[in-house]
Amino acid sequence: MTVQVDLVAALHRALAEEEFRLYYQPQVDLASGEVLGLEALLRWQHPVRGLLEPREFLFAVDHTDVMIEIGHWVLAEAAKEIRLCHELLAHGEAKQKQIWVNVSAMELAQSDFVDVVLEIMDLDVLAPGVLGMEVSEADLIAHSEDVRSSAVRLKEYGVSLAVDDFGTWYSALAQLRSIPLDAVKLSTPFVRGLGHELASDKVAESVIELAHAHGLFVVAEGVERWPEAARLCELGCDRAHGYLFSGPVRPEFARQMLITGTGWVAPSQEAD
């Protein structure tokens, strides 16, 4: 309990002292190589311990008010970043890019969450489809009744929704049908071994086909190796992110990738 209290106090201080940062990882169209958007990733520039990832400081505060405050900060900061990117693109490519943020069921269940999101979208003049939210499969299944109303309202206002950390699509499908999803994220364990292991290929192929049958696009998570990306292309996967394209980078570097627009060259059938 003491650890949680101390950590909550430290996180409140970090918000006040502006110690949080957003890093960004590009989401790439596997067919064309175009960078379609950015995934916003939270970091804490700790004054003593250096740059920390969420797993190092959010483990004990999942259901506290500070999580809601941090979530609001992430949304506002990501919205400002994608607005800046669109301003830089204004005299060039007209196609809008997306920004994706992780949200929890706890956030979606807040009575004022949709209003907060709409206020941020209005402030940064974000067009429909620009802002995307990723919610873990476990959160959607456990709290589907609580979050459905918020999800439907967000969808009506043009927010894209993706189910993250996908792992049990077949058993979850009936429950997730009531959530207006746009995308499924193929979890990293399903990506590992693609191109070399038949079992991994079969699972990925089934997920992609089922998602497409329900009108959803598929984003492969954690793609690190050429054979994985090549096999995903062959299977018809739509998008991907991972170290094969780029790791999380500071805003100025992510901005440049979004503007230049390419994260890789799609492989031929003969690619090794």
C-alpha positions in Angstrom: 0.0 0.0 0.0 2.9 2.4 0.8 4.4 1.7 -2.6 1.2 2.7 -4.3 0.7 5.8 -2.2 4.3 6.9 -2.8 4.0 6.2 -6.6 0.7 8.0 -6.9 2.3 11.1 -5.3 5.3 10.8 -7.5 3.2 10.6 -10.7 1.2 13.6 -9.6 4.4 15.5 -9.1 5.6 14.3 -12.5 2.5 15.7 -14.2 3.0 19.0 -12.5 6.7 19.1 -13.4 6.0 18.1 -17.0 8.3 15.1 -16.8 6.1 12.9 -19.1 7.0 12.5 -22.7 5.4 10.9 -25.7 7.5 8.8 -28.1 6.0 7.6 -31.4 6.2 4.5 -33.5 5.1 4.5 -37.1 2.3 2.3 -38.4 3.2 1.2 -41.9 1.0 0.0 -44.8 2.5 -3.4 -45.7 1.5 -3.2 -49.3 2.9 0.2 -50.2 5.4 1.1 -47.4 3.5 4.3 -46.6 3.5 5.5 -43.0 -0.2 5.8 -42.3 0.1 7.0 -38.8 1.8 7.1 -35.4 1.3 5.1 -32.2 1.8 7.3 -29.1 3.8 5.6 -26.4 4.1 7.1 -22.9 7.5 7.6 -21.2 8.5 9.2 -17.9 11.7 11.3 -17.9 12.5 10.5 -14.2 14.9 13.0 -12.6 17.0 10.1 -11.1 16.2 6.9 -12.9 16.2 8.3 -16.5 13.7 7.5 -19.2 11.1 4.9 -18.0 8.5 2.8 -19.8 5.0 2.4 -18.5 5.6 -1.1 -17.2 8.1 0.4 -14.8 5.7 2.9 -13.1 2.1 2.1 -13.9 2.0 -1.4 -12.5 0.5 -0.3 -9.1 -1.8 2.6 -10.1 -4.2 1.0 -12.7 -7.4 1.9 -10.9 -6.4 5.3 -9.4 -7.4 8.9 -10.4 -3.8 9.6 -11.5 -4.3 7.1 -14.3 -7.2 9.1 -15.6 -5.1 12.3 -15.4 -2.2 10.8 -17.2 -4.6 9.4 -19.9 -6.0 12.9 -20.5 -2.5 14.3 -20.8 -1.6 11.6 -23.4 -4.7 12.3 -25.5 -4.1 16.1 -25.4 -0.4 15.7 -26.3 -1.0 13.2 -29.1 -3.7 15.4 -30.6 -1.3 18.4 -30.6 1.3 16.3 -32.3 -0.9 15.0 -35.1 -2.3 18.6 -35.7 1.3 19.8 -36.1 2.0 17.0 -38.6 -1.0 17.9 -40.6 0.1 21.5 -40.7 3.4 20.4 -42.0 1.7 18.3 -44.7 -0.7 21.0 -45.7 1.2 22.1 -48.7 2.1 18.6 -49.8 0.3 15.3 -49.5 -3.3 15.9 -48.6 -4.0 12.5 -47.2 -4.7 12.6 -43.4 -2.6 10.6 -41.1 -3.7 8.9 -37.9 -2.6 9.1 -34.3 -3.3 6.1 -32.1 -3.3 6.1 -28.3 -3.9 3.4 -25.7 -6.9 3.8 -23.4 -8.2 1.6 -20.6 -11.7 0.4 -20.0 -11.6 2.5 -16.8 -11.1 5.6 -18.9 -13.9 4.7 -21.3 -16.2 4.0 -18.3 -15.8 7.6 -17.0 -19.0 9.6 -17.4 -17.1 12.6 -18.8 -14.6 10.7 -21.0 -16.3 11.3 -24.3 -16.8 15.0 -23.5 -13.0 15.3 -22.7 -12.2 13.6 -26.1 -14.5 15.8 -28.0 -13.1 18.9 -26.4 -9.6 17.8 -27.4 -10.7 17.1 -30.9 -12.3 20.5 -31.2 -9.3 22.3 -29.7 -6.9 20.7 -32.2 -9.5 20.7 -35.1 -9.1 16.9 -35.7 -11.1 15.6 -38.6 -13.1 12.3 -38.3 -10.8 9.3 -38.5 -7.6 11.0 -37.4 -7.8 10.0 -33.7 -7.7 6.3 -33.0 -7.9 4.5 -29.6 -6.6 1.0 -28.8 -8.3 -0.9 -26.0 -7.0 -4.3 -24.8 -9.1 -7.3 -25.6 -9.2 -8.2 -21.9 -10.6 -4.8 -21.0 -13.2 -5.0 -23.7 -14.4 -8.5 -22.6 -14.4 -7.7 -18.9 -16.1 -4.4 -19.2 -18.0 -4.6 -22.5 -21.3 -3.4 -21.0 -19.6 -0.5 -19.3 -17.7 0.8 -22.3 -20.1 0.1 -25.1 -22.0 3.3 -24.7 -18.8 5.4 -24.8 -17.4 3.4 -27.7 -20.6 3.9 -29.8 -20.5 7.7 -29.0 -16.8 8.0 -29.9 -17.4 6.1 -33.2 -20.3 8.5 -34.0 -17.9 11.4 -33.6 -15.3 9.8 -35.9 -12.9 8.2 -33.4 -11.4 4.9 -34.7 -11.3 1.9 -32.4 -8.9 -1.1 -32.3 -8.8 -4.1 -30.1 -5.2 -4.5 -28.7 -3.3 -7.5 -27.4 -5.6 -9.8 -29.4 -5.4 -13.4 -28.2 -8.7 -15.2 -28.1 -10.6 -13.8 -31.1 -12.8 -16.9 -31.6 -14.2 -16.9 -28.0 -14.4 -13.1 -27.8 -16.0 -12.5 -31.2 -19.6 -12.7 -29.9 -18.9 -10.2 -27.1 -16.9 -7.8 -29.2 -19.6 -7.6 -31.9 -21.4 -5.0 -29.8 -18.3 -2.7 -29.9 -18.0 -0.7 -33.1 -14.4 -1.7 -33.9 -12.3 -0.6 -36.9 -9.2 -2.8 -36.4 -7.7 -5.9 -34.8 -4.1 -5.8 -33.6 -2.4 -9.2 -34.2 -0.4 -9.7 -31.0 3.4 -10.2 -31.1 3.3 -13.9 -30.0 1.3 -14.6 -33.2 3.8 -12.7 -35.3 6.9 -14.6 -34.0 7.8 -17.5 -36.3 5.8 -16.3 -39.3 7.6 -17.5 -42.4 9.2 -20.4 -40.6 6.6 -22.0 -38.4 3.4 -23.5 -40.0 1.4 -23.1 -36.8 2.1 -19.4 -36.6 1.2 -19.0 -40.2 -2.2 -20.7 -39.7 -3.1 -18.7 -36.7 -2.2 -15.4 -38.4 -4.0 -16.4 -41.6 -7.2 -17.3 -39.6 -7.2 -14.0 -37.7 -6.7 -11.9 -40.8 -9.4 -13.7 -42.8 -11.9 -13.5 -39.9 -11.2 -9.8 -39.3 -11.5 -9.0 -43.0 -14.8 -10.9 -43.1 -16.1 -8.5 -40.4 -14.9 -5.4 -42.2 -11.9 -4.8 -39.9 -8.3 -4.1 -40.9 -5.4 -5.9 -39.2 -2.3 -4.4 -37.7 0.6 -6.8 -36.8 2.4 -5.8 -33.6 6.1 -6.1 -32.9 7.4 -7.0 -36.4 11.1 -7.4 -36.1 12.2 -9.7 -38.9 12.1 -9.7 -42.7 10.4 -13.1 -43.0 7.7 -12.1 -40.6 6.9 -9.0 -42.7 7.1 -10.9 -46.0 4.7 -13.6 -44.8 2.3 -11.0 -43.4 2.2 -9.4 -46.9 1.4 -12.7 -48.4 -1.4 -13.3 -45.9 -2.9 -10.0 -46.7 -2.2 -8.2 -43.4 -3.0 -4.5 -43.8 -0.6 -2.7 -41.5 2.3 -3.3 -39.1 4.6 -1.7 -36.6 7.8 -2.9 -35.0 11.6 -2.5 -35.0 11.9 -3.7 -38.6 10.5 -0.3 -39.6 11.4 1.8 -36.5 11.4 1.7 -32.8 9.8 4.4 -30.7 11.4 7.8 -31.5 11.1 11.3 -30.3 8.4 13.6 -31.9 10.8 15.4 -34.3 12.0 12.1 -35.9 8.5 10.6 -36.0 7.3 13.8 -37.7 9.9 13.4 -40.4 8.9 9.7 -41.1 5.3 10.7 -41.3 6.1 13.5 -43.8 8.4 11.4 -46.0 5.8 8.7 -45.9 7.7 5.5 -46.3 8.8 2.9 -43.8 9.9 0.1 -46.0 9.8 -1.5 -49.4 7.3 -4.3 -49.7 9.0 -7.6 -50.4 8.7 -9.7 -53.5 7.5 -13.3 -53.3 11.2 -14.4 -53.6 12.3 -12.3 -50.6 14.3 -14.3 -48.0 
